[in-house]
């Protein structure tokens, strides 16, 4: 039942207009004109020279990136459905998998939600499906922000800012800045556990981003080059790391450009250059090349079998899979400390 609305007396003067009511009505009309959030949050379009990008606030997701109409990353229709295979998602406070969806830190075991039942893992962190707020938006730049609250499985509060900057010559630059706003105190401290300066545990942290590079032809016909002297082999069931091996003489060696062909992979690489490195994907003979440039000690490559091999996932990572359990290259963020992660995407030719 609609509640009865009492009659409001007219303003003094009888016929005088209600200025506050008019202002409220105008504000409501203006708000109604703004696009409402959809299934992937709000959509932000950027443009600079020949480049165009679309960002979705849910997961600070790169929906598409184009140069002169050509797709550099595998796009999806953000108004029609969810992205497949974590397309364009922000991955933190851990990238890749935490085996068994649990980890022990500072003498306490933490349980995470298992969002990949087939491997029993917690996959790709906690913010991929969170709606970021738009802090800044111009024609060529957008900044999105999120406060990740502490939870039972991850009792630290993080502030995350993701900046997308599109440039006519440089392409897309993406930066992720994460700050630990509050460190957890251990329920039971194990001698030797890494307590911070204030007696609280630093936040264990890792970060990555999940674009799929693509060209105008299927990836089987594309040519790929990527760094990495060593590759992590994985357990066929859990996908947990099962040891390192050199890539020399194997199908996992991409240090010299070669055709992807029927090669299938979902593996992490190490032994990368200390400075900036590149992954390059070229289409057919004479076709242009899409380049991802980053500085990170780890790189995940995935031939997108779940997406019909329509692209190659290229994920620069600050730590390897299952780092929350092994501690390998895990970043320890003390309260008030920040970490920055950057990558660049552009086209040559």
Buried (B, 14 or more C-beta within 10 A) or exposed (E): EEEEEEEEEEEEEEEEEEEEEEEEEEEEEEEEEEEEEBEBBBBBBBBBBBBBBBBBBBBBBBBBBBBEEBBBBBBBEBEEEEBBBBBBBBBBBBBBBBBBBBBEBBBBEBEBEBBBEEBBBBBBBBBBBBBBEBEEBEEBBBBBBBEBEBEEBBBBBBBBBBBBBBBEEBBBBBBBBBBBBBBBEBEEBEEEBEBBEEEBBBBBBBBBBBBBBBBEEBBEBBBBBBBBBBBBEBEEEBBBBEEBEEBEEEEBBBEEEEEBEEBEBBBBBBBBEEEEBBBBBBBEEEBBBBBBBBBBBBBBBBBBEEBEBBBBBBBBBBBBBBBBBBBBBBBBBBBEBEBEBBBBBBBEE
